Amino acid sequence: MTIRKLTLTATLLLLCGCSDGSAIDFTKPTATVNTDTIYSNMSMGDFNTVLSYSAYAVDDEIGSDQFETVSSMFSSFNDLMDIYNDYDGLTNIKTINDNAGIQPVVVDESIYEMLQLSKQLYDLSNGEFDITMGAVFSIWHNYRENGLILNSNDELAPLPSKEELQQASACRGWDHIIMDDANHSVYIDDPCISLDVGGIAKGFATEKIRYTMAETIDNGAIINAGGNTALVHSKPDGSPWRVGIADPDSSSNSLLVLSLKGDLSVVTSGDYERYFVAEDGQSYAHIIDPQTLYPPRYWRSVSVITTDGGIADGLSTILFTMDYEDGQTILQKAKETFDLDILEAVWIADDGTIVDANHHLDLGKYEAFYTEGLHDSIAQ
């Protein structure tokens, strides 16, 4: 058989149409800059994804300064959230895991805040979002990395056994994570348990960067980190931002376009990046359902739109692991829990998927379902 090749592309595509930054002067005169001017730049590597930045109505010098700040912050968050690597003089998630069963670890405020949010999402979803499942996620990570190598040689890959996954699943639980608010310390009291923040770290980091830029710059801008898109302020002409939701089988193309205004985040979780093809002929994505211990197969992608990228990242992961009806319940609970004025979602499924939804688009080989608030903002 011919195995699909994995390509590194941004899940959300910016449709342009036509550290903290405190040391950088973003207030240089821009009166002579045309409002149609767009500065764009990109980098690769951190969080294993592409980071792109587009700033409106600024000259190249200011745009470059802004991108340097965004890129530097993104790199710093990458190091803090890393579960695989140590960095000189830095306490990160790996440090917490390495000290499981040994001693508490005092962590950076941003790590502590992200872990608190992760616990809220765990409670909200009745355990469907669980960053304490590092042991299970590690097994899938290793099989996926091996699978990608085999797939690149047109070979099918083995799958972990149910017994292996169930044994690892015994090593989890928030009751083993002791957080000290006074000292900002974290202690895992069972050495077999480890944290894996892959379902929230990138969205949380992008949100922190979005907030910093929104407080610092006057111009409109877009930060795109893989499946995490953050909108800063508005376009100079007042027109809406246009954010594309990727075609799962051709993620360099947009399947739908969202027209959005203001400071928002759009985060997508999908099955079409970081997957491998196993010996049973099926593809296995990187998102794992804590209930089954296997990748879910409800959707091709789920996108969440709200004012906080960290919340959006966690929710898109949660919604990806459940059916539409349960997802609606989670969205309502999340709106109340986090006091969100804006919270919308888009579900993409294969053609023929039947869902009792009021808002639906037939996209040929796909079906799209979306929340009511997007009725006037979504288009093919």
DRENDO-1510 file (C-alpha; in Angstrom, 1 decimal, always signed):
<recs>
REC; n; res; u; v; w
REC; 1; MET; +0.0; +0.0; +0.0 .
REC; 2; THR; +1.0; +3.6; -0.4 .
REC; 3; ILE; +1.4; +5.3; +3.0 .
REC; 4; ARG; +0.5; +9.0; +3.4 .
REC; 5; LYS; +3.5; +11.2; +4.1 .
REC; 6; LEU; +3.5; +13.5; +7.1 .
REC; 7; THR; +3.9; +17.1; +6.2 .
REC; 8; LEU; +4.6; +19.9; +8.7 .
REC; 9; THR; +2.0; +22.6; +8.0 .
REC; 10; ALA; +0.0; +25.0; +10.1 .
REC; 11; THR; -3.4; +23.7; +11.0 .
REC; 12; LEU; -4.9; +27.1; +10.7 .
REC; 13; LEU; -4.0; +29.1; +7.6 .
REC; 14; LEU; -3.9; +32.9; +7.8 .
REC; 15; LEU; -5.7; +34.4; +4.9 .
REC; 16; CYS; -4.2; +37.9; +4.7 .
REC; 17; GLY; -5.9; +38.8; +1.5 .
REC; 18; CYS; -4.0; +41.1; -0.4 .
REC; 19; SER; +11.2; +37.9; +27.7 .
REC; 20; ASP; +8.1; +40.3; +27.2 .
REC; 21; GLY; +9.2; +43.0; +24.8 .
REC; 22; SER; +9.6; +45.7; +27.4 .
REC; 23; ALA; +13.1; +46.6; +26.1 .
REC; 24; ILE; +11.9; +47.3; +22.5 .
REC; 25; ASP; +10.5; +50.6; +21.4 .
REC; 26; PHE; +7.3; +49.8; +19.4 .
REC; 27; THR; +6.2; +53.4; +19.4 .
REC; 28; LYS; +8.4; +54.7; +16.6 .
REC; 29; PRO; +6.6; +57.1; +14.3 .
REC; 30; THR; +4.6; +55.2; +11.7 .
REC; 31; ALA; +2.6; +58.0; +10.2 .
REC; 32; THR; +4.2; +57.5; +6.8 .
REC; 33; VAL; +3.5; +53.8; +6.7 .
REC; 34; ASN; +0.6; +52.8; +4.4 .
REC; 35; THR; -2.2; +51.1; +6.4 .
REC; 36; ASP; -2.2; +48.3; +3.8 .
REC; 37; THR; +1.5; +47.4; +4.6 .
REC; 38; ILE; +1.9; +44.0; +6.1 .
REC; 39; TYR; +5.1; +42.8; +7.7 .
REC; 40; SER; +5.4; +39.0; +7.8 .
REC; 41; ASN; +8.1; +36.6; +9.1 .
REC; 42; MET; +8.3; +33.0; +10.3 .
REC; 43; SER; +10.6; +30.6; +12.2 .
REC; 44; MET; +10.7; +26.8; +12.8 .
REC; 45; GLY; +11.7; +24.5; +15.6 .
REC; 46; ASP; +10.2; +25.5; +19.0 .
REC; 47; PHE; +7.3; +23.3; +20.1 .
REC; 48; ASN; +8.1; +21.3; +16.9 .
REC; 49; THR; +6.0; +23.7; +14.8 .
REC; 50; VAL; +6.1; +26.7; +12.5 .
REC; 51; LEU; +5.7; +30.1; +14.2 .
REC; 52; SER; +4.5; +32.9; +11.9 .
REC; 53; TYR; +3.8; +36.6; +12.6 .
REC; 54; SER; +2.1; +39.2; +10.5 .
REC; 55; ALA; +1.8; +42.8; +11.6 .
REC; 56; TYR; -0.3; +45.4; +9.9 .
REC; 57; ALA; +0.5; +49.1; +9.2 .
REC; 58; VAL; +4.1; +49.0; +10.4 .
REC; 59; ASP; +7.4; +49.4; +8.7 .
REC; 60; ASP; +9.9; +46.5; +8.4 .
REC; 61; GLU; +12.0; +47.7; +11.3 .
REC; 62; ILE; +9.1; +47.8; +13.8 .
REC; 63; GLY; +7.7; +44.6; +12.4 .
REC; 64; SER; +11.1; +42.9; +12.8 .
REC; 65; ASP; +11.3; +44.1; +16.4 .
REC; 66; GLN; +7.9; +42.8; +17.2 .
REC; 67; PHE; +8.6; +39.4; +15.6 .
REC; 68; GLU; +11.9; +39.1; +17.6 .
REC; 69; THR; +9.9; +39.6; +20.8 .
REC; 70; VAL; +7.2; +37.0; +19.7 .
REC; 71; SER; +9.9; +34.5; +18.7 .
REC; 72; SER; +12.0; +35.0; +21.8 .
REC; 73; MET; +8.9; +34.5; +24.1 .
REC; 74; PHE; +7.9; +31.4; +22.1 .
REC; 75; SER; +11.3; +29.9; +22.5 .
REC; 76; SER; +11.3; +30.6; +26.3 .
REC; 77; PHE; +8.0; +28.9; +26.8 .
REC; 78; ASN; +9.2; +26.0; +24.7 .
REC; 79; ASP; +12.0; +25.4; +27.2 .
REC; 80; LEU; +9.7; +25.8; +30.2 .
REC; 81; MET; +7.2; +23.3; +29.0 .
REC; 82; ASP; +9.7; +20.8; +27.7 .
REC; 83; ILE; +9.3; +17.3; +29.0 .
REC; 84; TYR; +12.3; +15.8; +27.2 .
REC; 85; ASN; +15.3; +18.2; +27.7 .
REC; 86; ASP; +17.1; +19.9; +30.5 .
REC; 87; TYR; +18.4; +23.5; +30.2 .
REC; 88; ASP; +21.1; +25.1; +32.3 .
REC; 89; GLY; +19.7; +27.1; +35.2 .
REC; 90; LEU; +16.1; +26.4; +34.2 .
REC; 91; THR; +13.4; +24.5; +36.0 .
REC; 92; ASN; +10.8; +23.1; +33.6 .
REC; 93; ILE; +8.2; +20.4; +33.4 .
REC; 94; LYS; +11.0; +17.7; +33.0 .
REC; 95; THR; +12.4; +18.9; +36.3 .
REC; 96; ILE; +9.1; +18.2; +38.0 .
REC; 97; ASN; +8.9; +14.7; +36.4 .
REC; 98; ASP; +12.5; +14.0; +37.3 .
REC; 99; ASN; +11.8; +14.8; +41.0 .
REC; 100; ALA; +8.7; +12.6; +41.2 .
REC; 101; GLY; +8.7; +10.8; +44.5 .
REC; 102; ILE; +11.8; +12.7; +45.6 .
REC; 103; GLN; +11.0; +16.4; +46.4 .
REC; 104; PRO; +8.8; +19.4; +45.5 .
REC; 105; VAL; +10.0; +21.7; +42.8 .
REC; 106; VAL; +9.6; +25.5; +42.8 .
REC; 107; VAL; +8.5; +26.5; +39.3 .
REC; 108; ASP; +8.0; +29.6; +37.2 .
REC; 109; GLU; +4.7; +31.4; +37.7 .
REC; 110; SER; +3.6; +30.6; +34.1 .
REC; 111; ILE; +4.1; +26.8; +34.7 .
REC; 112; TYR; +2.1; +27.0; +37.9 .
REC; 113; GLU; -0.7; +28.9; +36.2 .
REC; 114; MET; -0.8; +26.4; +33.3 .
REC; 115; LEU; -1.0; +23.5; +35.7 .
REC; 116; GLN; -3.8; +25.2; +37.6 .
REC; 117; LEU; -5.7; +25.6; +34.3 .
REC; 118; SER; -5.0; +22.0; +33.4 .
REC; 119; LYS; -6.6; +20.9; +36.7 .
REC; 120; GLN; -9.6; +23.1; +36.0 .
REC; 121; LEU; -10.0; +21.5; +32.5 .
REC; 122; TYR; -9.6; +18.0; +34.1 .
REC; 123; ASP; -12.5; +18.7; +36.5 .
REC; 124; LEU; -14.6; +20.4; +33.8 .
REC; 125; SER; -14.3; +17.3; +31.5 .
REC; 126; ASN; -14.6; +14.7; +34.2 .
REC; 127; GLY; -11.1; +13.5; +33.5 .
REC; 128; GLU; -11.2; +13.6; +29.7 .
REC; 129; PHE; -8.3; +16.1; +29.8 .
REC; 130; ASP; -5.6; +14.6; +31.9 .
REC; 131; ILE; -2.0; +15.8; +31.8 .
REC; 132; THR; -1.0; +13.3; +34.5 .
REC; 133; MET; -1.1; +10.5; +31.9 .
REC; 134; GLY; +2.5; +11.0; +30.9 .
REC; 135; ALA; +3.2; +7.2; +31.2 .
REC; 136; VAL; +0.6; +6.4; +28.6 .
REC; 137; PHE; +1.4; +9.3; +26.3 .
REC; 138; SER; +5.1; +8.3; +26.4 .
REC; 139; ILE; +4.3; +4.9; +25.1 .
REC; 140; TRP; +2.3; +6.4; +22.2 .
REC; 141; HIS; +5.1; +8.9; +21.6 .
REC; 142; ASN; +7.6; +6.1; +21.2 .
REC; 143; TYR; +5.4; +4.0; +18.9 .
REC; 144; ARG; +4.6; +7.1; +16.8 .
REC; 145; GLU; +8.2; +8.1; +16.4 .
REC; 146; ASN; +9.1; +4.5; +15.3 .
REC; 147; GLY; +6.0; +4.4; +13.1 .
REC; 148; LEU; +7.0; +7.6; +11.3 .
REC; 149; ILE; +10.4; +6.1; +10.5 .
REC; 150; LEU; +8.8; +2.9; +9.2 .
REC; 151; ASN; +6.1; +4.8; +7.3 .
REC; 152; SER; +8.8; +6.9; +5.6 .
REC; 153; ASN; +10.1; +3.6; +4.2 .
REC; 154; ASP; +6.6; +2.5; +3.1 .
REC; 155; GLU; +6.4; +0.0; +6.0 .
REC; 156; LEU; +3.5; -0.4; +8.4 .
REC; 157; ALA; +4.1; +0.1; +12.1 .
REC; 158; PRO; +3.3; -2.0; +15.2 .
REC; 159; LEU; +0.8; -0.8; +17.9 .
REC; 160; PRO; +1.2; -0.8; +21.6 .
REC; 161; SER; -0.8; -3.7; +23.3 .
REC; 162; LYS; -3.8; -3.1; +25.5 .
REC; 163; GLU; -1.9; -4.7; +28.3 .
REC; 164; GLU; +1.0; -2.3; +28.0 .
REC; 165; LEU; -1.3; +0.7; +27.9 .
REC; 166; GLN; -3.4; -0.5; +30.8 .
REC; 167; GLN; -0.4; -1.0; +32.9 .
REC; 168; ALA; +0.9; +2.5; +32.2 .
REC; 169; SER; -2.6; +3.9; +32.8 .
REC; 170; ALA; -2.3; +2.9; +36.5 .
REC; 171; CYS; +0.3; +5.6; +36.7 .
REC; 172; ARG; -1.9; +8.7; +36.7 .
REC; 173; GLY; -4.1; +10.9; +38.9 .
REC; 174; TRP; -4.3; +14.4; +40.1 .
REC; 175; ASP; -4.5; +13.2; +43.7 .
REC; 176; HIS; -0.8; +12.5; +43.3 .
REC; 177; ILE; +0.0; +16.1; +42.2 .
REC; 178; ILE; +0.6; +18.3; +45.2 .
REC; 179; MET; +0.7; +22.0; +44.5 .
REC; 180; ASP; +1.7; +24.6; +47.1 .
REC; 181; ASP; +0.2; +28.0; +46.2 .
REC; 182; ALA; +2.3; +29.8; +48.7 .
REC; 183; ASN; +5.6; +28.6; +47.3 .
REC; 184; HIS; +4.6; +27.9; +43.7 .
REC; 185; SER; +6.0; +24.4; +44.1 .
REC; 186; VAL; +4.8; +21.1; +42.5 .
REC; 187; TYR; +5.4; +17.6; +43.9 .
REC; 188; ILE; +4.5; +14.3; +42.3 .
REC; 189; ASP; +4.3; +11.8; +45.2 .
REC; 190; ASP; +4.4; +8.7; +43.0 .
REC; 191; PRO; +7.6; +8.1; +41.0 .
REC; 192; CYS; +5.7; +6.3; +38.2 .
REC; 193; ILE; +3.6; +9.3; +37.4 .
REC; 194; SER; +4.7; +12.1; +35.0 .
REC; 195; LEU; +3.2; +15.2; +33.5 .
REC; 196; ASP; +2.7; +15.7; +29.7 .
REC; 197; VAL; +1.4; +19.1; +28.8 .
REC; 198; GLY; +1.2; +18.6; +25.0 .
REC; 199; GLY; -2.5; +19.2; +25.0 .
REC; 200; ILE; -2.3; +22.8; +26.4 .
REC; 201; ALA; +1.3; +24.1; +26.4 .
REC; 202; LYS; +1.4; +25.6; +22.9 .
REC; 203; GLY; -2.0; +27.3; +23.3 .
REC; 204; PHE; -1.1; +28.6; +26.7 .
REC; 205; ALA; +2.2; +30.0; +25.4 .
REC; 206; THR; +0.6; +31.6; +22.4 .
REC; 207; GLU; -2.0; +33.2; +24.6 .
REC; 208; LYS; +0.7; +34.7; +26.9 .
REC; 209; ILE; +2.4; +36.1; +23.9 .
REC; 210; ARG; -0.8; +37.5; +22.5 .
REC; 211; TYR; -1.6; +39.2; +25.8 .
REC; 212; THR; +1.9; +40.8; +25.9 .
REC; 213; MET; +1.6; +42.1; +22.4 .
REC; 214; ALA; -1.9; +43.4; +22.9 .
REC; 215; GLU; -0.7; +45.4; +25.9 .
REC; 216; THR; +2.4; +46.6; +24.0 .
REC; 217; ILE; +1.5; +47.4; +20.4 .
REC; 218; ASP; -1.1; +49.6; +18.8 .
REC; 219; ASN; -1.2; +47.9; +15.4 .
REC; 220; GLY; -3.1; +44.8; +14.5 .
REC; 221; ALA; -1.2; +41.5; +14.2 .
REC; 222; ILE; -1.7; +37.7; +13.9 .
REC; 223; ILE; +0.4; +35.1; +15.7 .
REC; 224; ASN; +0.2; +31.6; +14.2 .
REC; 225; ALA; +1.8; +28.7; +16.0 .
REC; 226; GLY; +0.7; +25.6; +14.1 .
REC; 227; GLY; -2.9; +25.0; +15.1 .
REC; 228; ASN; -2.9; +28.0; +17.4 .
REC; 229; THR; -3.9; +31.4; +15.9 .
REC; 230; ALA; -4.0; +34.5; +18.0 .
REC; 231; LEU; -5.5; +37.8; +16.8 .
REC; 232; VAL; -4.2; +41.0; +18.2 .
REC; 233; HIS; -6.4; +44.1; +18.0 .
REC; 234; SER; -8.1; +44.8; +14.6 .
REC; 235; LYS; -7.1; +45.4; +11.0 .
REC; 236; PRO; -6.4; +49.1; +10.3 .
REC; 237; ASP; -9.3; +49.3; +7.8 .
REC; 238; GLY; -11.7; +47.7; +10.3 .
REC; 239; SER; -12.4; +44.6; +8.2 .
REC; 240; PRO; -12.6; +41.2; +9.9 .
REC; 241; TRP; -9.6; +38.9; +10.2 .
REC; 242; ARG; -10.0; +35.9; +7.9 .
REC; 243; VAL; -8.7; +32.6; +9.5 .
REC; 244; GLY; -8.9; +29.4; +7.5 .
REC; 245; ILE; -9.6; +25.9; +8.9 .
REC; 246; ALA; -7.4; +23.4; +7.1 .
REC; 247; ASP; -8.6; +20.6; +4.8 .
REC; 248; PRO; -7.6; +17.5; +6.7 .
REC; 249; ASP; -6.4; +15.7; +3.6 .
REC; 250; SER; -4.6; +18.7; +2.2 .
REC; 251; SER; -3.7; +20.9; +5.2 .
REC; 252; SER; -2.0; +23.6; +3.0 .
REC; 253; ASN; -5.5; +24.4; +1.8 .
REC; 254; SER; -8.4; +26.0; +3.6 .
REC; 255; LEU; -11.7; +24.1; +3.9 .
REC; 256; LEU; -13.6; +26.9; +5.6 .
REC; 257; VAL; -13.0; +30.5; +6.4 .
REC; 258; LEU; -13.9; +32.3; +9.7 .
REC; 259; SER; -14.4; +36.1; +9.6 .
REC; 260; LEU; -13.5; +37.4; +13.1 .
REC; 261; LYS; -13.0; +40.7; +14.8 .
REC; 262; GLY; -11.1; +41.7; +17.9 .
REC; 263; ASP; -8.6; +40.0; +20.2 .
REC; 264; LEU; -9.4; +36.3; +19.8 .
REC; 265; SER; -7.7; +32.9; +19.6 .
REC; 266; VAL; -8.6; +30.1; +17.3 .
REC; 267; VAL; -7.2; +26.6; +18.1 .
REC; 268; THR; -7.6; +23.4; +16.1 .
REC; 269; SER; -7.0; +19.8; +17.2 .
REC; 270; GLY; -6.9; +17.4; +14.3 .
REC; 271; ASP; -5.9; +13.9; +13.2 .
REC; 272; TYR; -3.9; +14.8; +10.1 .
REC; 273; GLU; -0.6; +15.9; +11.7 .
REC; 274; ARG; +1.7; +13.7; +13.8 .
REC; 275; TYR; +0.0; +10.4; +12.9 .
REC; 276; PHE; +1.4; +7.1; +11.8 .
REC; 277; VAL; -0.1; +4.2; +9.8 .
REC; 278; ALA; -0.2; +0.9; +11.7 .
REC; 279; GLU; -0.2; -2.8; +10.7 .
REC; 280; ASP; -4.0; -2.8; +10.7 .
REC; 281; GLY; -3.9; -0.2; +7.9 .
REC; 282; GLN; -5.4; +2.6; +10.0 .
REC; 283; SER; -3.8; +5.9; +10.9 .
REC; 284; TYR; -3.2; +6.8; +14.6 .
REC; 285; ALA; -3.1; +10.4; +15.6 .
REC; 286; HIS; -1.3; +12.0; +18.6 .
REC; 287; ILE; -4.4; +12.8; +20.7 .
REC; 288; ILE; -5.3; +10.0; +23.1 .
REC; 289; ASP; -8.6; +9.4; +24.8 .
REC; 290; PRO; -8.0; +8.8; +28.5 .
REC; 291; GLN; -11.0; +6.5; +28.6 .
REC; 292; THR; -10.0; +4.1; +25.8 .
REC; 293; LEU; -6.2; +4.8; +25.9 .
REC; 294; TYR; -6.3; +5.0; +22.1 .
REC; 295; PRO; -6.7; +7.9; +19.6 .
REC; 296; PRO; -10.4; +8.8; +19.2 .
REC; 297; ARG; -12.2; +8.7; +15.8 .
REC; 298; TYR; -15.1; +11.0; +16.2 .
REC; 299; TRP; -13.7; +13.9; +14.1 .
REC; 300; ARG; -11.1; +14.9; +11.6 .
REC; 301; SER; -10.6; +18.2; +13.5 .
REC; 302; VAL; -12.2; +20.4; +16.1 .
REC; 303; SER; -11.6; +24.2; +16.3 .
REC; 304; VAL; -12.4; +26.4; +19.3 .
REC; 305; ILE; -12.7; +30.1; +19.1 .
REC; 306; THR; -12.6; +32.2; +22.3 .
REC; 307; THR; -10.7; +35.0; +24.1 .
REC; 308; ASP; -8.1; +32.8; +25.8 .
REC; 309; GLY; -5.8; +30.5; +23.7 .
REC; 310; GLY; -4.9; +28.2; +26.7 .
REC; 311; ILE; -8.5; +27.5; +27.4 .
REC; 312; ALA; -9.1; +27.0; +23.6 .
REC; 313; ASP; -6.3; +24.6; +23.3 .
REC; 314; GLY; -7.5; +22.4; +26.2 .
REC; 315; LEU; -11.1; +22.5; +25.0 .
REC; 316; SER; -10.2; +21.6; +21.4 .
REC; 317; THR; -8.4; +18.5; +22.7 .
REC; 318; ILE; -11.4; +17.6; +24.9 .
REC; 319; LEU; -14.0; +18.1; +22.2 .
REC; 320; PHE; -11.9; +15.9; +19.8 .
REC; 321; THR; -12.3; +13.0; +22.2 .
REC; 322; MET; -16.1; +13.0; +22.4 .
REC; 323; ASP; -19.3; +13.1; +20.4 .
REC; 324; TYR; -21.1; +16.3; +19.4 .
REC; 325; GLU; -23.7; +16.1; +22.1 .
REC; 326; ASP; -21.2; +15.7; +24.9 .
REC; 327; GLY; -19.1; +18.5; +23.4 .
REC; 328; GLN; -22.1; +20.9; +23.6 .
REC; 329; THR; -22.4; +20.1; +27.3 .
REC; 330; ILE; -18.6; +20.8; +27.8 .
REC; 331; LEU; -18.8; +24.1; +25.9 .
REC; 332; GLN; -21.7; +25.3; +28.1 .
REC; 333; LYS; -19.9; +24.3; +31.3 .
REC; 334; ALA; -16.7; +26.0; +30.1 .
REC; 335; LYS; -18.5; +29.2; +29.2 .
REC; 336; GLU; -19.8; +29.4; +32.8 .
REC; 337; THR; -16.7; +28.1; +34.5 .
REC; 338; PHE; -14.3; +30.6; +32.8 .
REC; 339; ASP; -16.9; +33.4; +32.4 .
REC; 340; LEU; -16.4; +33.6; +28.6 .
REC; 341; ASP; -18.4; +36.0; +26.6 .
REC; 342; ILE; -17.3; +34.4; +23.3 .
REC; 343; LEU; -16.9; +30.6; +23.0 .
REC; 344; GLU; -17.6; +28.9; +19.6 .
REC; 345; ALA; -16.5; +25.7; +17.9 .
REC; 346; VAL; -16.3; +24.0; +14.5 .
REC; 347; TRP; -16.3; +20.2; +14.1 .
REC; 348; ILE; -15.1; +18.7; +10.8 .
REC; 349; ALA; -16.1; +15.1; +10.1 .
REC; 350; ASP; -15.9; +12.7; +7.1 .
REC; 351; ASP; -18.7; +12.7; +4.6 .
REC; 352; GLY; -21.8; +10.8; +5.8 .
REC; 353; THR; -21.3; +11.6; +9.5 .
REC; 354; ILE; -24.7; +12.2; +11.0 .
REC; 355; VAL; -25.1; +14.6; +13.9 .
REC; 356; ASP; -28.2; +16.2; +15.3 .
REC; 357; ALA; -26.9; +19.8; +14.9 .
REC; 358; ASN; -28.7; +23.0; +14.0 .
REC; 359; HIS; -25.8; +24.4; +12.0 .
REC; 360; HIS; -24.3; +22.2; +9.3 .
REC; 361; LEU; -22.4; +22.5; +6.0 .
REC; 362; ASP; -22.1; +19.8; +3.4 .
REC; 363; LEU; -18.5; +20.1; +2.1 .
REC; 364; GLY; -18.4; +17.2; -0.3 .
REC; 365; LYS; -16.1; +14.7; +1.3 .
REC; 366; TYR; -16.5; +16.4; +4.7 .
REC; 367; GLU; -19.3; +17.5; +7.0 .
REC; 368; ALA; -18.9; +20.7; +9.1 .
REC; 369; PHE; -20.9; +21.4; +12.3 .
REC; 370; TYR; -20.7; +24.7; +14.1 .
REC; 371; THR; -22.1; +26.6; +17.0 .
REC; 372; GLU; -24.8; +29.3; +16.5 .
REC; 373; GLY; -22.5; +32.2; +17.2 .
REC; 374; LEU; -20.6; +31.5; +14.0 .
REC; 375; HIS; -23.6; +31.6; +11.7 .
REC; 376; ASP; -22.7; +34.9; +10.1 .
REC; 377; SER; -18.9; +34.4; +10.4 .
REC; 378; ILE; -18.3; +31.1; +8.6 .
REC; 379; ALA; -18.0; +30.5; +4.8 .
REC; 380; GLN; -16.7; +27.9; +2.4 .
</recs>
